[in-house]
Amino acid sequence: MDRRTLIVSGLASLGGAGIARAQQPVPPPGSAGSPSGAGVPEGKTYTQDEIVGGVSDFLGVTAESAGAVVEKLFSKNGRPTAYIAGEEGSGAFVLGARYGRGLLYMKDKPPMEVFWQGPTAGWDFGGNASRVFTLCYNLQVPEVIFQRFPGVEGSAYLVGGVGVNYQRADQITLAPIRAGVGLRLGANVGYLSYTRKRNKFPF
């Protein structure tokens, strides 16, 4: 094989390798292994400082308490795409119910009123009224909030007197942060159904 043939063969091999690399699929934004909301522009999400200020002002807790719980949520979930600020009441004696109302906030969109209600069951006694500041992850369209979100209340943790637990449905995660008054002891399972109008029945 002469020198000219070797050069042509080498160029052909390099060109084929380049084409093969160009044809390899690129993982989509927000795929497995990416932080929550990785495919969303930062201008469409809320910063940690914005959420700490909102939680502190709305729930009436110290900046230190708000900062501790928000830092924990951000380290695990990243930056939220929306949040709900509202109030709720709940009560239980083994079986229970929860009702709430609030406003859903997303950047570049007007606030939207939402209601939620749901049943609970478990080793759970007492009642409480609370303000709720719910962080929403991977919620891109406001209307998608209107569905049922299962959750385990017993998974809640407390940071500086502020309680947090998770609800998940269709790759959307809600993290309600609660601070309120009342007496509630135990753990329960259930769901919350988010609706456009208030429902008398929690189911």
C-alpha positions, -999 to +999 in steps of 0.1 A: +000+000+000+016+033-011+018+065+010-012+081-008-035+052+000-025+053+037-033+090+040-067+085+023-075+056+046-065+076+077-087+106+068-117+083+062-112+067+096-111+101+114-142+113+095-161+082+104-153+086+141-164+122+141-197+113+125-203+086+151-196+110+180-220+136+165-248+110+162-246+099+199-277+110+218-274+139+242-293+134+276-322+158+278-322+185+305-336+173+338-330+136+330-319+111+356-287+122+374-295+159+369-307+181+399-344+188+401-353+216+377-320+214+359-338+220+325-355+251+337-338+285+332-327+300+365-348+331+358-379+308+361-369+294+395-366+309+430-334+315+448-326+303+483-326+339+496-361+346+480-376+315+497-360+321+531-374+356+530-408+344+520-409+316+546-398+339+574-423+366+565-453+345+557-449+319+585-438+344+611-407+325+621-371+337+625-348+340+596-326+314+613-354+288+615-365+295+579-329+294+567-322+260+583-352+243+568-349+259+534-312+250+532-321+214+538-347+214+511-324+232+486-296+208+492-318+178+484-341+192+457-325+223+442-344+254+432-382+253+432-402+264+401-432+276+422-446+279+457-480+281+474-486+304+503-518+296+523-535+284+554-551+251+565-568+233+593-568+196+602-579+172+628-578+135+634-588+107+658-573+078+639-592+090+608-588+126+599-591+153+573-572+184+561-585+215+543-566+245+530-565+274+506-537+295+491-522+312+462-498+296+437-469+318+426-448+312+395-424+337+379-438+356+349-473+343+357-501+359+378-509+342+412-536+315+410-559+305+438-559+268+448-577+247+474-567+214+488-583+187+509-576+152+518-582+123+542-557+107+566-555+075+585-531+062+611-520+065+647-529+102+648-548+123+673-555+160+678-560+190+656-541+221+644-544+253+623-513+264+604-499+286+578-483+266+549-456+276+525-453+248+499-423+246+476-431+231+442-405+212+421-408+204+384-441+222+382-439+239+348-476+247+341-498+260+369-528+239+360-509+207+365-512+213+403-548+202+401-544+165+409-540+142+438-506+141+457-500+111+480-478+118+510-467+103+543-472+127+572-450+105+594-420+114+572-422+150+585-391+164+602-388+194+624-363+222+622-366+251+646-403+243+652-411+242+615-424+210+600-418+197+565-430+166+546-431+155+510-459+148+485-452+134+450-471+127+418-461+126+381-425+136+388-438+167+406-426+171+442-444+193+468-427+202+501-451+218+525-435+238+553-459+243+582-459+264+613-490+267+634-508+262+667-526+232+682-519+197+695-512+169+671-495+136+680-488+106+658-482+096+622-506+091+593-508+083+556-531+100+531-532+123+502-541+159+493-562+167+463-555+202+448-586+218+432-599+250+416-628+252+441-633+242+477-647+207+482-667+199+514-657+163+513-620+155+515-621+125+491 
